[in-house]
Amino acid sequence: MSQAQEVALDARAVLSRYVGIYTSPPETVGALDPAIKAYRIPDGPLMGNGDIAVAVGGTWTGQTFYLSKSDLSQSARGLGGLTIVFPGMAGERAGYRQEQDIYRAEVRSTLPLQRTTVHMRSWTADTANVLVVEIWTADGSSLDFELKLWSHVRGMRTQAGTSDGILWSTREMNGVIGTARQPFRSSVAMATRVLGATPTVCTTDGKSSSSAQFTVPSGKVLRIVTVVTGGYEADNHVVEAQAMMAGLTDRRIEEWQAEHLAWWDRFWSKSSVVLNDDLLERFYYGALYTLGCASRQGHVAPGLAGPWHLDGPICWANKYTLDYNFESVWWGVYAANRPELALPYYDVILGLLPAGRQLAQEHGTKGVLFGVNAHAWKGFTDTRTLNMKGNASLAALNFLMHYQYTRDEEFLLEKVWPLLKELAVFWEDNLVWDAANARWVINDSGAREGQKDMNPITDLSFVRRIFSFLLEFHPQLEGKRSGGEVIRISDERKARWHSYVKHLSAYPTIEENGKRLFKEAENRKRMSLGGAGDNSDVLMPVFPSETISLGSEPTLLNIARNTVEALCPETGKASWFQANCFPKIYTQAVRCGYPAEKVVANWKRLLAGTQPYDDRNDHVRLRNNLTIVPPAHGFESVGAIEAIHSMLLQSHDQTIRVFPNWIPGKDAAFRNLRAFGAFLVSSTYRQGVVSHIDLTSEVGGECRVWNPWAGKSCKVVRVGANRSQDVPYRIEGNTIVFTTTKGSRYRIHAP
């Protein structure tokens, strides 16, 4: 059995327990969130393929599939929906059920009616923009029903019609977008057809909706198929949809379904974790599922509200907020061995470079400067930087993670270098030499929105990380081609970068209540603007900048842990529950060695909805569809899965540590988590002991592993198809060091 097959079996066993179940209609789908008077991730079953997204709502006698398209617009990407209505009196009935099966990526529905019970199964294709709904009756009897395909009408042009039993409806945007007021045009069509039945009546209002009546024949399964065509700058969206429908066959649907199941089988085969904690596992696998539905190569990245849009207004206008929200969505995909999910993110950031150069020029500096809010079509929604010089540098950290986890040389040259060369120029123009204190300083930049700080701890951590990366990997860059240019880095420039890393100002600290803490900036008089329970950006040197690790100086780690404790006191407000902290604080705490049992206990209070207070008067919890919506925010919550990875595996200081900060004595296991250096790692922790460590080296090179059996010898074996071979290694302190070859598998265990 291959590693992928083993992982798939693990995932299948776990995921079978985490079907999202609704025993009453998810009627809030399609309604404004009353807490923020806007739409955000719906509380109903979810599906998607990275381009189209589907949220399931409805009533006791009907079901609505709300459809969205990634490139309809930046904010309201909702198209409209497909509504299925069955005969019968409204009212609650026992036996109603909606199941969101994340392993098969399908929704199964049971609707008890007066005369019979209707079953439905729905899924979105992964190789085409298609929604398939299969429908049948429990007793095999015939049943009449009505279909309505409709488009949202607010703020956009719509059309609708019928042709040869096909219903169609459109939503079309023609306007401007962003601060540059650039022209924007997007036209999308939906078309629906029922295979195996002929409509008895077809009607349309010609504007936004079309309807038809059908009968489910006795003993038959009908397939209701909806295709979505068009998008950004499309012209033939209606013709394309009708043509696609006209040639549709049951065989093609079966092919789509086989491709769909194969796609998700590969997705779940990439890695798995076993935490022996239902609540954490539900959150973890639910987050991976929504990422798999929402973000795929070649499509527009989801914004702050995710891809399941209904109609406007959308949470925070669905912008890409660049002072952590947008970046944090993908923080967990690297260790999860799914780095490809972040490809749409890189398209957005690299697309901003021309606008970033212009904004830098407007501010009288070089390189690139990013505004706080951006859109998907190479621009900013406004040009406010909120005095934060580090937005583009924060955006770059995901690029660095991707390369260090994968060692993809093409990615380094074609995606990382084009951004880093601009950032190097920017900081060369903005770092100031303080001769009196022999250090480099950052002036007039905010650690938080709108502040004017000296040496904001956020920017200091970004600069340290970026120039350390450039110095480490300049041999892989020197003399190579990137975008038609040959990369040349002079010795003088490298010497300057060395000076930045060596002489950059230390992270600012302060003593409070007898303990040394980090503080947000050198000029500040307290740890953070809000004190306990505040935004945890003061811990960005730990994560996502990754300049502090378990291998750092003990004094530095102690300051980080003190800061976690100061942000999260036992009583009163705590950052565990703060609106902006969800994708940050848990990982930051775990990475600096704060006790895992305390992290998990507070995290689970929020997931269970038993937190001591609501930060924004919005009761956060893990919902039936395995999503969590932080107060006033949205899709960024998925980034918190990195805290789970970091309890099981850390490697960002070039040393692989398994179970570096896990709950003592609690069994756990993981397969094929990804580590820096392009290693896939698996291990098991049972009865307080690590049983073994398995590694696959994708690119070869030196491997450094922290010995989990401290003070004991171990054995390193290269695992072959027919026989195993001992591998020589050396010990450096408590670190096992050995050389790997590309594509080889290794096992480390105590004798």
N, C-alpha and C positions, 0 to 999 in steps of 0.2 A: 504494500500500500504506500502511495506517495505521501510526502508531507502535506500537500494540498488536500488530499483525500482525508488524511487524519484530522486536519484542521476543520474540514467541512463536517465531519462526523461530530466533532466537539461542538461546533456552532449549531448544528441541527438539534443536538440534544438540549442545548441551552435555550435556543430560540423557540423551540416548541412550547416552552413554558411562558413565553412572553408575547402572547397574542393580545392585542388591545381589544377590549370587549366593551360594547355599549348595549345595555338592556333597555334603553329607551332612546327615542330619536335624538341625535345630536342637533337639536333645534337651534343652538347658538351659531352654528355654521351659517354664514350669510348675514349675520347681524353685527353691528358695531360693537366693539368692546366697550362696555360702559365706563371702565376705569380711565380710559384715555380718549374716548369718543373717536376711535379710529379702528381700522381693521388691522389685525396682525395674525399670527399663526392660528388657524381655526382649531377648535376642540372637537374634532371628528376624525374618522379614518382618512389617511393621506396616502397618495400615490404620486409617482412622477418619474420622468426619465431625463431630467436635467434641462429640458426645453419646455415640455408641457408639464403642468402640475395639476393634480385633481384632489379636491377635498370633498368628502361625502357628507351630506346633510339630508334633511327631509322631515317627514311626519310619520304618523302611525300607518298611513295608507299610501305613502309615496316616498320617492327618493330623488334627491337632486345631486348631480355631479357637477360641482363648480370647477370650471376649467380656467387655466391661466397659461400665458405664453411668455417666455422669458424676454423676448425682444419686442413686445408690444409697446412698452414704454419703460421709463425708469421707475416711476411711482406705481400707478395703478395698472398692473399687468393682467388683471382679470378680464377674461373674455365674456363670460356669461355662464351658461350651463345647460345641461340636459336634465329635464325633469320627467320622471315616470310616475304616473298617477294610476292607481288601481281603484276599482269600484268598492264602495262600502262606506259605512258610517265612520267618522273620525272618533277617536277615543282610545284610551289605553287598553292594550291586550297583552296577556301573559304570553311569553314565548318570543317576543320581539328580540332581535339580536343583530348586532353588527360586529364583525370580527376583522381586525386589521392584522393580517398574517405577514410579519416582516420577513420571514424566511422565504416565502414564495412571492412576496411583494404583491399581494392581492387582498381584496376586501370581499368577505362573504356576508351575505345579508339574508335574514329570515324575517318576513313580514306576515304575521297571522292576519288573515282577513275574515270576513263573515262566513264565506263559503268554502274557502280553501286557504292554504298557506303557500306563499310565494317564496322561492329561493332565488338568489342572484349571486353571481360571482363576477367580479370586475378586476381588471388589471390594465396597466398601460404598457404598450409595446416599448422595447428598448432600442429597436432599430428603425422605428418609424413613429411619427406623432399620431398615435392611435389609442383610443380608449375602447375596450371591449367589455360589454356587459352581457353575460349569459343569464337567461331567465327561464324558469320552469316552475311547475306547481308540484307540491308534495304528493298529491294523490293522482297526478297525471291528467287531471281534468283540464278542459279548455278555460281560457280566461281572457276577457277583454281588458285592454289598458290603453292609456293615452300617452303619447310622447310630445314633449314640447322642447324645441331647441331655441334658445333665446340669447341675446347679447345685452350687456349693460349699455345703457344709452347715455349715461352722464358724461358730458364733455367730449364725446367722440361721435363720428359719423357711423351709422350702422345701416345695413341692408339685410333683407331676408327673402326667402323664396322656397318653392318646391319644384321638383322636376323628376318625373318617373319614379315616384315613391321616395325620393331623396329630399330630406329637409336640409336647408342651409341658412346660415346667418353669419354676419360679419361684424367686426369692430375695427375701425380705421382711425388712425391718428395722423394729423397733418398740422405741424406747428413748429415751435422752436424749443431748444433745450439748452440749459446751462447758462453760465454768465456770458459766454460768447454769443448767445442767441443763435446758435447754429441751427439750420433747418433740420427738421426731423420728420420722417414719414414712415409709418408702419401700417401694414394692412394684413389682417388675419381673417381667415374663413374657417368656420366649422361646418361640417356636413355629416348628417346621420342617416343611416340606412339600417333596416332590419332584414337580416338574412333568414329566409325560411318563411316569410309571411308577406302578404301584400296589404297595404293600408286600405281600409274601407273608406276613410275620409282624409283628405289633406287640405289644410288651410294655411294661409299666411297673411300677416298684416302688411307685408312688403317693406317693413321698416326695421324690425328688430327680432321678430319671432315667427316660427313656423310650427305647426302642430299636425299630428296624424293619429288616427285610431287604428289599433291592431288587435289581433286575437292570438293568444298562445294556443296552438293546436294541441289536442289531446295527446299526451304521451311524448311531446316534443320539447326540445331545448331550442329556444330562439337566441340568436346573437344580435345584439344591438351594437352597431359599430359606429363610432364617431371619429372622423379624421380631422386634423388641424393642419392647415397649410398657410403659407405666406410668412410674413414677418417684416423685419426691417427692410425698407425700400422695395417691398414686393409689389408686383402689378397684377399678376394673373392668379391671385389666390382663390377666387371663386371657381374659375375654370379648372384649376389644378385639383381642387377638392372634389368637384363633380367627376372629373376624369378618374381620380383615384378610387372613388366610390363605384363607378360604373364597372371597373374591372375587378372588383373585389370578389373573392371566392372563399369558401370554407377552408380549402387547402392552404391558402395564403395566411389565413388567421391562425391555423394550426402551426404553420412555420413561425409566425411571429411569437406564438406562445412558447414554442420550444426554444427560440432564441432568448425570450424573456427569462425563462427558468434557468437557462444556461448562464445568462449574464449574472443573475443574482447568486447562482451557485459559485461562480468564480469570485464574486464579491465577498461572500461569506467564507470562502476558502483561503483568503489572504492572511487572516490571523484570528485568534480567539483568546478570550480570557475567561477564567473560572474563578469567581470571587467568593462563592458560597454566601452570597448576600443578594437576595432577590431584588431589593430596592435599587442598589447600585448597578446590578446587572441590567435591570429594566431601563434605567437611564442610559447606561453605556450603549447597549445595543439599539435602543431607540434613537439615540443621537447618530450612530453610524447609519441607520436606515434612512433617516431624514437627509443626511448628507448625500447618501447614494441616490436618493430621489431628486435632489436639488442642484447638484453641482457636477457637471460633466464636460469633458473637453469639447470645444467647438461651440459651446452655448454661453449665453450671458450669465454671469455670476449672480447668485441671489443677493438681494440687498438686506437691509436691517430687518425687514419684516418677513424674510424668507420668500419662497416662490409661490406660496398658496394664496394668491391675492384674490380678493373678491371685487370690491369696487372701492373708489376713494371715499374719504381720505384714508391713506395708508400710514401706519406707524412710522413717524419720522420721515414721511415721504419716501420711504424705502431707499434712502440715499446710502452711499458708501461712506460711512463716517470713519475717518482715517486716524483718529486719535485713540484707537484700540478696537472699536466695535467690528469693523470690517475684517481686520487682520485676524482677530481672535477666532473667527469661524473655523479657520483651517489649522489651528494650533495642534489639534490632536490627530490629524490625518497622517503625519509622518511616522510616528512610532506605531500607529495602527497598521502600517504597511499598505497605506492607500494614498500615497503622495499625489497620484494622478488627479485626485479630487480637487486639488488646489490649482490646476491648470487655468481655469477661468479667472481666478484671482490674479495670476501673473499677467494675463492679457489686459486686465483693467489697469494695473499699476504701470506697466510699460507703455500703455496707451496714453497715460497722463504726462509722459516726459516732455513733449512739446509745450503743453500748457504750463507745466512746472518750470520750464526754462523761462517762459515769458513772465510768470509770476515772480521768479527770482530777479529778473531784470527790473521789474516794476518796484521791487524792494531794494534795488541798488546792490545786488549781490550776484554771485556766479553760481553755476551748477543748476540744481533744481530745488524749488521750494513748493511744497504742496499746501493747498487749502485744506480745511478740515473735512469738507463734504464734496464728494465727486459723483459722477454718473458713468455709465458704461460706454459712452460714446466719446471717450478721449477728452473729457473736460470736467470742470468743477461746477457744482450747482451754485456755489458762490465763491468769491475769492478771499473770504476771511481765513486767515491763518490762525486767528485767535492768539496771535503772538507765540505760536508754538513752532520753533524752528525744526523740531525733530519729526514732524509727521512723515516725511518721505523716508527717513531713516528707520522709523518704526515699521513702515511698510516693507522695508528691505529685509527685515529679520526673517520673514517666512522664506524668502529666496535662499538665505544662508542655510536655514534648516533643511530645505529641500536638497541642496547640494550635499551637505554633510551627512545626511541620512542615506543618500543614494549614490553619491560620487559619480553622478551623471555629467561627464565632461562636456557634452553638447549643451546641456542646460547651463553649466557654468559660463560657457563662452557666449551663448546666444541670449540668455535671459539675466543671469546674475551680473555679468560685467557691464552691460549697457546701463544698468541702474547704478552700480557701485562707482563707475567712473564719474558719473555726475555728482554723486554724494561726496566723493573724495574732493572734487573741485569746490563744492559748497563749503565743506568744513575747513578746507585749506584757507578759504576766504573769511571764515567766521570764528575760528579758534584764535584766541588772543594770548600772546605770551606775557605772563606776569613775572617780570624780571625780579621783583623784590622777593617773590616766593618760589621762583624757579619752577613755574608750572604753567600749563595751558588752561585757560578758563573760557567759559561760555557766558556771554553777557546778553541781557535783554531777551531772554527766551523763557516761556512759561512752562513750568512743570505741570500746570493745569491750565485749562482754557482761560484766556484773558489775563493771565498773570505776567508780570515783568520781573523775572528772577535772574539771579546770578548763580551759575552752576546748577541748573535743575538736574536732579539725580537721574531723571529719565534720559535727557540728552547725553549726559556723561556716560551712561551705560550703553546707549546706542553707538556713540563714537568709539568707545573702547572695543565694542564687539566688531564693528565694521572694519576698523583698521587692524585689529588682531587677525581677522579673517583674511584681509588683503595681504598681510605679511606672511601668513601661513601658506596661502595658496598662490602667491605670485609666480612660483615656478610652473604651475599648471597653466598660467595665463600668458607668460612671457613668450613672445614670438608667434603666438597662435592668432588665427583669424577670427574676428567677431564682426558680423555685419559688414564685411568688405574691408575692414581695417586690420592692420597687423598691430597687435598689442605690444607696446613698448613702455616699460616702467623704468625710469632712470634711477641710478644709484642715489642721486641727490634726493629724489622724491621718496624712495624707500627709507632713507635716513630720516627724513622728516616724519614719515609715518611711525618709525620706531620711537621718535621723540614724543609723538602724541601718546602712544601707548605707555611709555615709561614715565612721562612727566605730566600726564593728564591729571587734573585736580582729583583728589580723593573724593569718594562719595561723602556728602555732608552728613554729619551726625549731630545728635543733641542728647543731653542727659535729662531724663524725666523719671521722677520717682525712684531715683537711684540706679536706673538702668540706661545704658547707652543704646540709642535707637538711630535708625536712619531718619533723615528728614528730607522733605521734598526739594529744598533748595538751600543754598548756603546763606541766603539773606533771611530765611524764615526763622521765626522764634519758637516754633513748635514742630512736632513730627509732620503734621499735615494740616490742611486748612480746617478740617472738621474734627480732628482728633479721633478718639475711639469710634468705630463704626463707619469710618470714612472710606472713600475710594482708596484702593490699595496700590495706586501707581507708585508710591514710595518704595515698593518692593520690586519694581521692574528690573533692577540689576540682577535679581534672582531669576525672574522669568517675566517676559519672554526674551530679555537680552542675554540670559544664560552666561553671565560673567561671574557668577558665584555658584559653586557646586559643593557637593559633600567633600570634595577634595581640597576646598579652599582653606585658608588660614582659619583656625578655630575661633579667633577673635571676631573675624568677619561673619562667620556663621552664627556666632552667638548674638551679634547685633541684629542679624536678620531675624532670628527666632524671637528676640526681645520685641522687635517691631511687629511681628505677627501677634504676639501676646498683647501688645499695647493697642493694636487695632481691634482685637477680638477678646475683650475682657469677659470674665465669667458672667458678669451681670451688666445690665444696661445695653446700649447699642453695640453691635459687633459687626465687623466687615463680612463675616460669614453670610449675612443676610442683606448686605447693601446692594442697591440696584445695579451699580456698575461693576461689581466685584465677581459675579458668578463665574465667568470664564478665567479669572485670574487668581483669586485668593487661595483656592484650594491647592492649585499647582504650586504657587509660590510657597505656601506653608510646607508642602511635602518636599519640595526641592531643597529647602534649607534644613530639613531634618526635624521640623516641628512634629511632635508625636502623632503618628497616623491615626491612633484611636480617637484622639480629640478632633482631628480634621473630619474623619468619617462620621463621628457622632453628630457634629453640627451640620454637616452636609446632609445627612439623612433627615435631620429635623426639617430642613427646608424642603427636601424632596417629598416628605410625608405631609407637608403642610402644617407642621406643629411648631414652626419657629415662634419665638416669643413675641415678635411684633412684625408688622408689615412696613417695609421701608417706604413704599409709596401708596399705602392703603390698598394694596392689591395682593390678595392672598395667593402667593406662589406655591405651586406643588407640581409633582409629576402627574400628568393627566393620563386618561385612558389610552390616548394615542401615543404615549411614551414621549411626549414633548413637554418641555417646561418653558414658560414665557416669563423671563425676569420682569420685574416692575418697569414699565415704560419702555421696555426694549423688546428684543425678539430673537432672531436666529442665532445670535452670537453664543447662546447658552451651550451649543454643541461643543464649543472649544474646551469646556471643562473636562472632557474625557481625558485630556492630557494629565490631569491629576491622578487618574487611575493608572495610566501607563507609568507615571513617575513613582508610584508606590511599588510597582512591579519591576521596573527597569529604568535605569538612568545611564546615560552614556555621553552627555554633552561635554564632559571634560576629557574625552578620549579614553576613558576607562569604563568598561561595561560593568555595571553593578546590578545583580539580580536581587529582587526583594529588598532594595536599599532602605525602604521606609514603609514596611508593611506592618499590619497589626500582629504583634507577637502571639504565636501559638495558633493563629487562624489559618487553616489550610487554604491554599490558592494555587493557581497554575496559569500559565500562558503559553501560547504557541505562536511562533513567527512574528513577534513584535520586532520592529526595525530599530537598529541602533546606529549611532554615528559610525562612519566607516563602511557603510553598506553591509552590515551583518544582520542576519535574521536570527533571532534568539528565542529559545524555548526553555522553560524551566518549571519545576514543581516544588512547592513548599508544603511539607507535610509533617505534622506533629513537631513543629518548631525547627525543622531541619530542611535545608535545600538538598534535594535528592541528586540533582545533576544539572548541567547546563549544556544545551545543544546549540550549536551555531552553524550557520551556513554563510560562507564568505562569498559575496557576489563579485567582488573585484580583486580579491587577494590583498596582501599586505600584512602589516603587523597588527596583532590583536592583543589588547590589554584587558584583563578580566580581574576584578577585585575578588580575592579568594573568600568565598562565603563560609569556608571551614577554617577560620582563622587559627593559625598555629598548627595546622595539620597539613600534611603533604597531599597532593592530588595527582591525578593521572589525566593526560591529554591524549585523546585518540582520534585519529583521522578515520572516519567511517566510510568504508567502501562497499560496493555492491556485493563483493564476494568475501572480503576479509577486512579487518581493521588493522591499523598500524599505529604504533606509539609515536607520538610527536614530541621532540625535545622542546623544552621551555626553560625559562629562567624566572627567578623570583626577584622582584624589586619591591622591597618592603613587604606589603601584603598583596602585591599585584602579580598575577601570572601573565607572562609575556611570551608569545610564540608567533611564528610566521605562518601565514595561511596562503593557500593557492586559490586562484579564482575558481568558483563553482564547487569547492570542496565542503564537506560537512565534517564537523568535529563534535566530540563529546568530552566534557570535563566532569570528572567525578572524584569523590574521595575514595581511596583504596579500601 
